[in-house]
Amino acid sequence: MPSMQVDSQQPITLPGPALDDLFADEQLASLLPKMENPTEESMGDLSNPMVMRTYYSRLLPWKPMFLWLNQSHVPTRQFTHREFAFTLQNEAYLRYQSFHSHEELRKEVLRLNLSRFEIGPMYSGRPKDRKALMKSAFRPLTRELVFDIDMTDYDSIRTCCKDKKMCKRCWKFITVAVKVLDDLLRTDFGFTHILWVYSGRRGIHAWISDSSAMNLTDEQRSAIVRYIDAVKGYTNMEKRLVLSRPLHPSINRAYEKSLKQAFAGVVLQDQDCFRTDPQQWENVVKMLPDKENAGHLLKQFPPTSSTASSVDRWTALAPAPSSSKESKHKAEKYKEAVTDIIVQYTYPRIDTEVSRKLNHLLKAPFCIHPGTGKVCVPLLASQIDSFDPDTVPTVGRLLLELEDLARRGDSSADWGKTSLRPYVELFERHAEGVVRERAREVKAEKAVSMEF
Ligand SMILES: [Zn+2]
């Protein structure tokens, strides 16, 4: 969390001259940190104020950002009454910023040379005017429905990395979660404008811009969270998740489509969870309803000494014990437990607090993660299998690309000539889709009101 919250009045009275005094527009277009032998590392040195300033002036795609948030080509309250929250380089945190246009937002971000910024809801009044408004006249009205999936919630099962570390292998848990959640949001709720945004280190956010999502109340958001959060409270794997039967159609669909496969490929094969982390093996065996069989399994594969693979262990565990004494009912319960364990391992683990409230702030796409220097790039769920967090552009690499271009005579290139381009183009297409849909709705609303 940011270290201090400054509840600022407009205009912000913070150090830093007006931007116009610092740089003329043409200077902004060719800004670049001056270095002797620039490398990706030196160009990505976030303690150099020119690094973020160059990124904001030449690379961050302000126009698509505006279209995506505003849902129209002309500024609406969706943008002008929208809260932006700023994190300065010293981690001071400024809430309730609002702007007439994306040019104004860009100028202020550049002037304060932010570390990063977050996006909140559209309010009934302009956030920067809120002090002049009656308290009841200032309340959040709409915002994207958002979700956050973070590797922290997979710490109890991933075996390759710990803490802030993340690699291609544990990222697969996130991949499964994205596929399942995206499918659920489309199939069960009918949402279509879903943008996924890599958080820059070890998580991913979803932003849903459909009107039906934008207009959800806090209560409705909480209800959706309860619907999705099937593994709530069971992610530490110490006790068994017991799903009700018959299985909810949504969970059953995820199970058949993704979870079974993910369990075999990620949990058993790649992470080899039960061999690498004996505690997980012990926990899972103890979750079984048949205590006699559990005893056999622990004898066959002792947690502290067995070297058998997870696949071999699971092959022994999964079939219901076929003793003639076993009733059909008992075998059924056993099968259910096995299914529950698979769901418990692979179903999306979401940070529920992020989604519940309209006024929750979430880091904007295309910000730079202060710890990794990576761009928080957008992507679609359909691309998640080929998405590799290790190859996401860093601010250092992008600035080095600009430096290369400048050396070859092109000193005012923007994102279009850098490796950021495919991400911006995807974002543009997504934003245009949101704008088109909103225009159709506005037209339909007008047609209805004409009839009266
Ligand atoms: Zn890992």
Boltz pocket constraint, residues with backbone or C-beta under 6 A from the ligand:
constraints:
  - pocket:
      binder: B
      contacts: [[A, 158], [A, 160], [A, 161], [A, 165], [A, 166], [A, 167], [A, 168], [A, 169], [A, 170], [A, 171]]
      max_distance: 6.0
